[in-house]
Amino acid sequence: MKKGREFLLQISRRRHSTSSQTMDSSSSSSPSDRYSFNPKLQWNPEVEEYLVKAYGAEHFARISKSLTHPSSYSCIRVNTLKSISDNVITKLMKILDEKKFSSRTSRMDIREHGAIDEVDQGNFDKTPELGTTTRFGDMNNSTRELQIPSIYKCEYPGLDNVVFVKGSGPHELHYGDQAAQPLKEIIVSRKCAEAVLRGAQVFVPGVLACSSHVEKGDVVAVSVAVEQPGPDGKWGFGITRGIVLQGIQSDPQYHERSGLYIGQGTAVMSRAGIFRASKGVAVEMINRIYELPSFYDVLQGEIFLQNLPSIVATRVLDPQEGERILDMCAAPGGKTTGVAILMKDKGEVIANDRSHNKVMDIKKLAAEMDLTCINASKLDALKSVCQSKETKNVDIKDRNSDELDVAVKNSGYLGSRNGEAITCSADTYKTDGFTENASSGKTSNGRYLSKADLRKDARRMRNGPGRNCMGARVEISKGYMPNSFDRVLLDAPCSALGLRPRLFAGEETLESLHHHARYQKKMFDQAIQLVRTGGVIVYSTCTINPGENEAFVRYALDKYKFLSLAPQHPKIGGPGLIGHCELYDGKYEEWLTESEAELVQRFDPSSSVDTIGFFIAKFNVGQKDI
């Protein structure tokens, strides 16, 4: 901890020095430099040194740059149990046309992009590599524009249920700033800005500061405040929310925000309204650095917006009809529903998460997609293996009690106590054995409840099923018997250093990266016990950290000799890293051999596939010796 603070203080001193130099040269910098988007990702020095060793300085610089920008396309997974890709494309084209979005995304300016993907009126002659530089026909001038499809089917083999929606950018925006009339601006938080770069609007909680006299309907420039190291060695914005921007150098992060303008928008509220409200849209974006369509509430149940590597991971798992599958860390449910659809909703998919609300999200998504084979429950992945030796059925929910499920959906389920199902009706709780009056605490059979029981039931009414009586019950699982699953998907919680767009990475330290790796190994140890001999485990992360990827695979293969890496289909990502890396303490982190590296998939954000950073390993489980 002390070492980490020292590093932050070093960064703070360097930043202060850079800021002073910037201030000295501010008079010579042009408005176009200030009002642009040219972010530089800040890393913890030790982490940066480690990643440079892993990738090489030039490669890591490309990765770091790519992470600050969104992918050039949105990836949509079609629910093939309800629709087909061609029908979805037709519907989306109509929706985007109605939203007047296609005029921005379907015309590619070669001056802006450098090249156009090789297409022929929507039909690919071969599988395209997104983001590659290719010439189109006899296009000989960079001043011509060409009408091309903005929505098209994925041509990678095995991904016929995937649709791409092409975005555009970066766009050069003109903010019209004049010295006599400073711009009206707002500053948003870094997380808000990352969402805006993905196509979202600016919501009230994300606004940190605003110019004076901003009224509803005013056009405002939107810039982002990125965390900075403070004098105490901690990261922070250093901005008091609600402060007035005056358009002068004394404004918060004035110099740091140079090159961090993400677009223009129309204020939906006045300045006073923005800082009085607790929720809602504050600014509707009208001109963006990157144009990506928003699919919020579009074709619900028919499509799901998902990163390409996540879709690939469920395909690699290769679930079969009638199998029993475990998704250990299932929220928000994208991979869970993807697995269920590949199984044609025949079999059983157990989806776990340790958060009540996230389990509710999984159940809601499964209901939207009309999937009935998914059983979502609350369970910490580190406790996935049942510890009880007395019971065979370790799920709180009896999978065969169909009658209870029907009753739950019709009555409003509160949970269970002493093995009895509790439901709610007005101010009375009904159970299978007696009726409880909420005010008296007395049951119909004369038994009194403790105050603790009453408080517990009151909380259930307020926080759980009381909000939604249509199947809002969350089961709390006690774990599962060993060797009880055909396949296990472990999309492990990780450092998420592959997610993009990302405008800040300084929060991760070597210590925190090692913590993630230890946590993942413990979860994998649980997965090993739960999968049957002859089964499959797929492990995935959304990070570029080799310690959570290649080093993890090395751990798994060395510890469990009955495991072997399996070929993956489809194979879109590149090979893994080979060899080893010397760590700062003189120890070595072992990675993969050449043959092993060819069997995993590593998605590089700087590659032509243009995705998030992601990693997939597939293990075949042989005869266990544990």
C-alpha positions in Angstrom: 0.0 0.0 0.0 2.8 2.4 0.9 4.6 1.6 -2.3 1.5 2.3 -4.3 1.0 5.7 -2.7 4.6 6.6 -3.5 4.0 5.8 -7.1 0.8 8.0 -7.1 2.8 10.9 -5.6 5.4 10.5 -8.3 2.7 10.7 -10.9 1.2 13.7 -9.2 4.6 15.5 -9.3 5.0 14.6 -13.0 1.5 15.7 -13.8 2.0 19.0 -12.0 5.2 19.6 -13.9 3.5 18.8 -17.2 0.6 21.1 -16.3 2.9 23.9 -15.6 4.6 23.5 -19.0 1.2 23.3 -20.6 0.2 26.5 -18.9 3.3 28.3 -20.1 2.6 27.2 -23.7 -1.2 27.7 -23.6 -1.1 31.0 -25.4 0.5 29.3 -28.5 -1.9 26.3 -28.6 -4.8 26.5 -31.1 -8.5 26.1 -30.2 -8.5 23.0 -32.6 -5.9 21.3 -30.3 -7.9 22.0 -27.2 -11.3 21.2 -28.6 -10.4 17.7 -29.9 -10.3 14.2 -28.6 -6.8 12.8 -28.2 -6.7 11.0 -24.9 -3.6 9.4 -23.4 -4.2 6.5 -21.1 -2.6 6.8 -17.6 -1.3 3.6 -16.0 0.2 2.7 -12.7 4.0 2.8 -13.5 4.7 -0.8 -12.3 1.8 -2.2 -14.3 2.9 -0.3 -17.4 6.4 -1.6 -17.0 5.0 -5.2 -16.7 2.8 -4.9 -19.8 5.6 -3.3 -21.8 7.7 -6.4 -21.0 4.9 -8.7 -22.0 4.0 -7.0 -25.3 7.0 -4.8 -26.2 6.9 -1.0 -26.1 5.5 -0.5 -29.6 2.8 -3.1 -29.4 1.7 -1.9 -25.9 1.5 1.7 -27.1 -0.9 0.5 -29.9 -3.0 -1.4 -27.4 -3.1 1.5 -25.0 -4.2 3.9 -27.8 -6.9 1.5 -29.0 -8.3 1.1 -25.6 -9.2 4.8 -25.5 -11.5 4.5 -28.5 -14.7 2.4 -29.0 -14.8 -0.3 -31.6 -15.9 0.9 -35.0 -19.0 -1.3 -35.0 -21.7 -2.6 -32.7 -22.2 -6.4 -32.5 -25.7 -7.8 -32.1 -26.6 -11.4 -31.3 -29.9 -12.6 -32.8 -32.2 -14.8 -30.7 -32.6 -17.5 -33.3 -35.4 -19.1 -31.4 -37.5 -16.0 -32.2 -36.1 -14.5 -35.4 -33.3 -14.8 -38.1 -30.5 -12.4 -39.0 -32.1 -11.2 -42.3 -35.3 -10.2 -40.6 -33.5 -8.4 -37.8 -31.4 -6.5 -40.4 -34.6 -5.4 -42.1 -36.1 -4.2 -38.9 -33.0 -2.4 -37.7 -32.6 -0.6 -41.0 -36.1 0.7 -40.7 -35.6 1.8 -37.1 -32.3 3.5 -37.9 -33.8 5.3 -40.8 -36.6 6.5 -38.7 -34.0 7.8 -36.2 -32.2 9.6 -39.0 -29.0 7.8 -38.0 -28.3 5.9 -41.2 -27.4 9.1 -42.9 -24.3 9.4 -40.6 -23.3 5.8 -40.5 -24.0 4.6 -44.0 -21.8 7.2 -45.7 -18.1 6.6 -45.2 -15.8 9.6 -45.9 -12.4 8.2 -47.0 -10.7 11.4 -45.9 -11.8 10.4 -42.4 -11.3 6.7 -42.4 -8.4 6.1 -44.8 -10.2 3.2 -46.5 -13.5 1.3 -46.8 -14.2 -2.3 -46.0 -14.3 -4.4 -49.1 -18.0 -5.0 -49.8 -20.2 -5.5 -52.9 -23.6 -4.0 -52.2 -23.9 -5.8 -48.9 -22.4 -9.1 -49.9 -18.8 -10.0 -48.8 -16.7 -11.9 -51.3 -14.7 -13.2 -48.4 -14.6 -12.9 -44.7 -13.7 -9.3 -43.9 -11.1 -8.3 -41.4 -12.7 -5.3 -39.7 -10.6 -2.2 -39.7 -8.2 -3.3 -42.4 -7.0 -0.9 -45.1 -8.4 -2.0 -48.5 -9.3 -0.3 -51.7 -12.8 -0.4 -53.1 -13.1 -0.8 -56.8 -11.5 2.0 -58.8 -11.7 4.5 -56.0 -8.8 6.8 -56.7 -9.5 10.0 -54.8 -9.9 10.5 -51.1 -12.5 13.2 -51.7 -15.3 10.8 -52.8 -18.0 9.4 -50.6 -19.7 6.0 -51.1 -23.0 4.7 -50.1 -22.4 1.3 -48.4 -24.5 -0.8 -46.1 -24.3 0.1 -42.4 -25.8 -3.2 -41.2 -24.6 -6.6 -42.4 -24.3 -10.2 -41.3 -21.2 -11.5 -39.7 -19.3 -13.6 -42.2 -17.0 -15.4 -39.7 -17.8 -19.2 -39.9 -20.1 -20.4 -37.1 -21.4 -16.9 -36.3 -24.5 -16.8 -38.5 -26.5 -15.4 -35.6 -24.4 -12.2 -35.4 -25.1 -8.9 -37.1 -22.7 -5.9 -37.3 -23.8 -2.3 -37.3 -21.1 0.0 -38.6 -20.4 3.2 -36.8 -18.2 6.1 -37.8 -15.5 8.4 -36.4 -13.4 10.0 -35.2 -15.2 13.1 -36.5 -13.6 16.5 -36.4 -16.1 18.8 -34.6 -16.1 22.6 -34.7 -17.2 24.0 -31.4 -17.2 27.7 -32.6 -15.2 29.0 -29.6 -14.3 32.7 -29.7 -12.2 34.5 -27.2 -14.9 37.1 -26.6 -17.6 34.5 -26.2 -16.5 31.4 -24.3 -18.3 28.2 -25.0 -21.1 27.0 -22.7 -19.7 23.7 -21.4 -20.3 20.9 -19.1 -17.8 18.5 -17.5 -18.8 14.9 -17.1 -17.2 12.1 -15.1 -14.9 9.6 -16.8 -17.4 6.7 -16.6 -20.1 8.9 -18.0 -17.8 9.9 -20.9 -17.0 6.3 -21.6 -20.7 5.5 -21.9 -21.3 8.5 -24.2 -18.5 7.3 -26.5 -20.4 4.0 -26.7 -23.6 5.9 -27.8 -25.3 6.9 -24.6 -26.7 10.3 -23.6 -25.4 12.3 -20.7 -27.4 11.5 -17.5 -27.7 13.7 -14.5 -25.4 11.8 -12.1 -22.5 12.0 -14.6 -22.4 15.8 -14.7 -19.7 17.4 -12.5 -19.6 21.0 -13.5 -21.5 23.4 -15.8 -21.2 26.9 -17.2 -23.4 29.6 -15.7 -26.7 30.6 -17.4 -27.1 27.3 -19.2 -30.8 27.0 -20.0 -32.9 24.2 -21.5 -32.2 24.0 -25.2 -28.7 25.5 -25.1 -26.0 23.8 -27.1 -23.1 22.9 -24.8 -19.6 21.4 -25.4 -19.0 18.2 -23.4 -15.6 17.5 -21.9 -14.4 14.8 -19.5 -12.6 15.0 -16.2 -10.2 12.1 -15.8 -9.0 11.1 -12.3 -5.8 12.8 -11.3 -3.3 11.9 -8.4 -3.8 14.2 -5.5 -1.4 15.4 -2.9 -2.5 12.5 -0.5 -1.5 9.9 -3.1 -5.1 9.1 -4.0 -6.9 9.3 -7.3 -9.7 11.8 -7.7 -11.3 14.4 -9.9 -10.6 17.3 -7.6 -13.9 18.9 -8.6 -16.7 20.0 -6.3 -19.9 18.9 -8.1 -21.9 21.9 -9.2 -19.0 24.3 -9.6 -19.5 27.1 -12.2 -17.3 27.0 -15.3 -16.2 30.4 -16.5 -14.2 29.4 -19.6 -10.9 30.5 -18.1 -7.7 28.8 -17.0 -8.8 28.7 -13.4 -11.6 26.3 -14.3 -11.2 22.8 -12.8 -8.8 20.7 -14.9 -8.7 23.3 -17.5 -5.4 22.1 -19.0 -5.9 18.5 -18.3 -9.2 18.6 -20.3 -7.4 19.9 -23.4 -7.9 17.2 -26.0 -10.7 15.5 -24.0 -13.8 17.0 -25.7 -16.2 14.2 -26.7 -18.9 16.2 -28.5 -21.8 18.7 -28.4 -25.2 18.3 -27.0 -28.5 20.1 -26.2 -29.2 20.7 -22.6 -32.5 19.0 -21.6 -32.5 20.9 -18.3 -31.2 24.2 -17.1 -28.1 24.4 -15.0 -30.2 24.6 -11.8 -32.3 21.7 -12.9 -29.3 19.5 -13.6 -27.9 19.8 -10.1 -31.4 19.6 -8.4 -32.4 16.4 -10.1 -31.3 13.0 -9.1 -31.8 11.2 -12.4 -32.8 11.6 -16.0 -31.1 12.8 -19.2 -29.2 16.1 -18.7 -27.8 16.5 -22.2 -28.9 14.9 -25.5 -25.8 14.5 -27.7 -26.2 15.9 -31.2 -22.6 15.8 -32.5 -20.3 13.0 -31.3 -16.6 12.2 -31.9 -17.8 8.6 -32.5 -21.2 7.8 -33.9 -22.6 4.5 -32.7 -26.3 3.8 -32.7 -28.1 3.2 -29.4 -30.2 0.0 -29.2 -31.7 0.6 -25.8 -35.2 -1.0 -25.7 -34.9 -1.9 -29.4 -36.4 -5.4 -30.4 -36.3 -6.6 -26.9 -36.1 -10.4 -26.7 -35.2 -10.6 -30.3 -31.7 -9.2 -30.2 -29.0 -8.7 -27.6 -26.1 -6.2 -27.8 -22.9 -8.1 -27.0 -19.2 -7.9 -27.7 -18.0 -10.3 -30.3 -15.5 -12.2 -28.1 -18.3 -12.9 -25.6 -20.4 -14.4 -28.3 -17.4 -16.5 -29.4 -16.9 -17.8 -25.9 -20.4 -19.3 -25.7 -19.9 -20.9 -29.1 -16.6 -22.4 -28.0 -18.4 -24.0 -25.0 -20.4 -25.9 -27.6 -23.4 -26.7 -25.4 -25.6 -29.6 -26.6 -29.4 -30.2 -26.2 -30.3 -31.9 -23.0 -27.0 -31.1 -21.1 -26.7 -29.5 -17.7 -24.6 -26.4 -18.0 -23.2 -24.1 -15.2 -22.5 -20.4 -15.7 -20.6 -19.6 -12.5 -20.5 -15.8 -12.9 -23.5 -15.2 -15.1 -24.5 -11.6 -14.7 -25.8 -9.8 -16.7 -27.0 -12.9 -18.5 -25.7 -12.4 -22.0 -23.6 -15.6 -22.1 -26.3 -17.5 -20.2 -29.0 -16.7 -22.7 -26.6 -17.4 -25.5 -25.9 -20.9 -24.2 -29.6 -21.6 -23.7 -30.4 -20.5 -27.3 -27.6 -22.7 -28.7 -29.2 -25.6 -26.7 -32.6 -24.7 -28.3 -33.9 -24.2 -24.8 -33.6 -27.9 -24.2 -31.7 -29.0 -21.1 -30.8 -27.0 -18.0 -28.6 -23.9 -17.6 -27.8 -23.0 -14.0 -26.8 -19.3 -13.8 -25.3 -18.0 -10.6 -24.2 -14.6 -9.2 -23.7 -13.4 -5.7 -25.8 -10.2 -6.2 -29.6 -10.3 -5.7 -30.2 -7.5 -8.2 -27.9 -9.1 -10.8 -29.7 -12.4 -10.5 -33.0 -10.5 -11.0 -31.4 -9.0 -14.2 -30.6 -12.5 -15.5 -34.2 -13.7 -14.8 -35.6 -10.6 -16.5 -33.4 -11.2 -19.6 -34.4 -14.9 -19.8 -38.0 -14.0 -19.6 -37.7 -11.4 -22.3 -36.2 -14.0 -24.6 -38.8 -16.6 -23.6 -36.1 -19.0 -22.4 -37.4 -21.6 -19.9 -34.3 -23.8 -19.3 -32.5 -21.1 -17.3 -32.5 -21.4 -13.5 -30.9 -18.3 -11.9 -29.9 -18.3 -8.2 -27.8 -16.3 -5.8 -24.5 -18.0 -5.0 -20.9 -16.9 -4.5 -18.8 -18.7 -7.1 -16.3 -19.6 -4.3 -19.0 -21.6 -2.6 -20.3 -23.4 -5.7 -19.5 -26.9 -4.4 -22.0 -28.1 -1.8 -20.5 -28.6 1.6 -23.4 -30.6 3.1 -23.1 -34.4 3.1 -26.7 -35.0 4.3 -28.6 -33.8 1.3 -28.5 -34.9 -2.3 -30.6 -32.1 -3.7 -28.7 -29.0 -2.8 -30.8 -26.4 -4.7 -33.2 -24.5 -2.5 -35.6 -24.5 -5.4 -36.9 -28.0 -6.2 -36.6 -28.3 -10.0 -39.5 -30.7 -10.0 -41.9 -28.6 -8.0 -43.8 -27.2 -11.0 -46.9 -26.6 -9.0 -45.0 -24.3 -6.6 -43.6 -22.3 -9.5 -47.1 -21.7 -10.9 -48.3 -20.6 -7.5 -45.3 -18.2 -7.1 -46.0 -16.5 -10.4 -49.7 -15.9 -9.4 -49.2 -14.9 -5.8 -46.0 -12.9 -5.2 -43.4 -15.0 -3.5 -41.5 -13.7 -0.5 -39.2 -16.5 0.2 -39.3 -19.4 2.6 -39.1 -20.1 6.3 -38.9 -23.5 7.9 -39.5 -25.1 4.6 -42.7 -23.3 3.9 -43.3 -20.9 1.0 -44.3 -17.4 2.1 -46.4 -15.2 -0.2 -47.9 -11.8 0.2 -51.3 -10.4 -0.2 -52.0 -6.8 0.9 -50.9 -6.6 4.6 -51.1 -10.4 5.2 -48.5 -13.0 4.7 -49.8 -16.4 3.7 -47.9 -19.6 4.1 -48.7 -23.2 3.4 -49.3 -23.9 7.1 -50.7 -20.7 8.6 -51.5 -17.0 8.0 -49.5 -14.2 9.6 -50.9 -10.8 10.4 -48.2 -8.1 9.7 -49.4 -5.8 12.5 -49.9 -8.2 15.3 -47.1 -10.7 14.6 -49.5 -13.5 15.4 -50.2 -16.5 13.2 -53.5 -18.2 12.6 -52.4 -21.2 14.6 -51.6 -19.1 17.6 -47.8 -19.1 17.2 -46.2 -15.7 17.7 -43.3 -14.6 15.5 -40.2 -12.8 16.9 -39.6 -9.2 16.1 -36.5 -10.3 14.0 -38.8 -12.5 11.9 -41.2 -9.6 11.3 -38.4 -7.2 10.4 -37.0 -9.8 8.0 -40.3 -10.4 6.3 -40.9 -6.6 6.1 -37.5 -6.2 4.3 -38.5 -9.0 1.9 -41.7 -7.0 1.1 -39.8 -3.8 0.5 -36.7 -4.9 -1.3 -37.5 -8.1 -3.1 -40.6 -9.6 -4.5 -42.8 -6.7 -3.2 -41.6 -4.7 -6.2 -42.6 -7.3 -8.8 -45.0 -10.1 -8.1 -44.3 -11.8 -11.5 -41.6 -14.3 -10.5 -39.4 -11.9 -8.6 -38.2 -14.6 -6.3 -34.5 -15.2 -6.1 -33.4 -18.6 -4.9 -30.4 -18.8 -2.7 -28.4 -21.9 -3.7 -26.4 -23.9 -1.2 -24.1 -25.2 -4.0 -24.0 -28.3 -6.2 -22.8 -31.9 -6.0 -19.4 -32.7 -7.5 -19.4 -34.1 -11.1 -22.9 -32.8 -11.7 -22.4 -30.7 -14.8 -21.6 -31.6 -18.4 -20.0 -28.2 -19.1 -18.9 -25.2 -17.0 -18.5 -21.6 -18.2 -16.3 -19.5 -16.0 -16.3 -15.9 -17.3 -14.3 -14.8 -14.3 -14.3 -11.4 -12.6 -11.1 -9.8 -13.6 -9.2 -6.5 -13.9 -11.2 -5.7 -17.0 -8.2 -4.0 -18.6 -9.5 -5.0 -22.1 -12.8 -3.1 -21.9 -13.0 -0.1 -24.2 -13.4 2.8 -24.5 -11.3 3.3 -21.4 -10.0 6.7 -20.4 -8.2 5.7 -17.2 -6.3 2.7 -16.0 -4.3 4.0 -13.1 -6.4 2.2 -10.4 -4.9 -1.2 -11.0 -1.7 -2.0 -9.3 0.5 -5.2 -9.5 -0.9 -6.1 -6.1 -4.5 -5.9 -7.3 -3.7 -7.8 -10.5 -2.2 -10.6 -8.4 -5.4 -10.5 -6.2 -7.6 -11.0 -9.3 -5.5 -14.0 -10.4 -5.7 -15.7 -6.9 -9.4 -15.2 -6.9 -9.8 -16.7 -10.4 -7.8 -19.8 -9.4 -10.0 -20.4 -6.4 -13.1 -20.2 -8.6 -11.5 -22.6 -11.1 -10.8 -25.1 -8.3 -14.6 -25.1 -7.7 -15.3 -25.6 -11.4 -12.9 -28.6 -11.5 -14.9 -30.4 -8.8 -18.3 -29.6 -10.4 -17.6 -30.8 -14.0 -17.9 -34.5 -14.8 -15.1 -36.6 -16.3 -15.3 -36.1 -20.1 -16.8 -32.7 -19.6 -15.6 -29.2 -20.7 -14.6 -26.0 -18.9 -14.4 -22.7 -20.8 -12.5 -19.9 -19.0 -12.6 -16.4 -20.2 -11.7 -12.8 -19.1 -12.0 -9.3 -20.6 -8.4 -8.3 -19.7 -5.1 -7.9 -21.4 -3.2 -8.9 -18.3 -1.2 -12.1 -19.0 -1.2 -12.9 -15.3 -5.0 -13.6 -15.5 -4.8 -15.3 -18.9 -1.7 -17.3 -20.0 -0.3 -17.6 -16.5 -3.7 -18.8 -15.3 -3.7 -21.5 -18.1 -0.2 -22.6 -17.0 -1.5 -22.9 -13.4 -4.5 -25.0 -14.5 -2.5 -27.4 -16.7 0.3 -27.8 -14.1 -2.0 -28.5 -11.2 -4.6 -30.7 -12.9 -2.7 -33.2 -15.1 -6.0 -34.6 -16.4 -6.8 -31.3 -18.1 -5.9 -30.7 -21.7 -6.4 -27.6 -23.9 -9.0 -28.2 -26.6 -9.2 -26.7 -30.1 -11.7 -23.8 -30.3 -14.4 -23.2 -32.9 -14.9 -20.6 -34.2 -11.3 -19.3 -34.0 -11.1 -15.6 -34.6 -8.7 -14.3 -32.0 -4.9 -14.6 -32.2 -2.6 -17.0 -30.3 -1.6 -16.6 -26.7 1.7 -15.3 -25.3 4.6 -17.8 -25.1 7.5 -18.1 -22.8 7.7 -16.2 -19.5 8.1 -12.8 -17.9 10.4 -11.7 -15.2 8.5 -9.8 -12.5 9.7 -6.9 -10.4 10.6 -9.1 -7.4 12.9 -11.3 -9.5 10.4 -14.1 -9.9 9.2 -15.5 -13.2 5.7 -15.7 -14.5 5.4 -18.8 -16.7 3.1 -18.6 -19.8 2.5 -21.1 -22.6 4.4 -23.2 -25.0 4.0 -22.6 -28.8 1.6 -25.5 -29.2 -0.5 -24.4 -26.2 -0.6 -20.8 -27.4 -2.2 -21.9 -30.6 -5.1 -23.5 -28.8 -6.2 -20.4 -26.8 -7.7 -17.2 -28.2 -6.5 -13.8 -27.4 -8.4 -10.8 -28.8 -6.1 -7.8 -29.1 -7.8 -4.4 -29.1 -5.2 -3.1 -31.6 -5.8 -5.9 -34.1 -7.9 -5.7 -37.3 -10.8 -7.5 -35.6 -11.3 -4.3 -33.6 -12.8 -5.8 -30.4 -12.3 -5.4 -26.7 -9.3 -7.2 -25.1 -10.5 -10.7 -24.3 -9.1 -14.2 -23.6 -10.6 -17.7 -24.0 -9.2 -21.1 -23.0 -11.1 -24.4 -23.4 -10.2 -27.4 -21.3 -11.2 -31.0 -21.8 -11.6 -32.9 -18.6 -10.0 -36.4 -18.5 -10.2 -39.0 -15.8 -10.0 -37.1 -12.6 -7.4 -38.0 -9.9 -9.0 -35.8 -7.2 
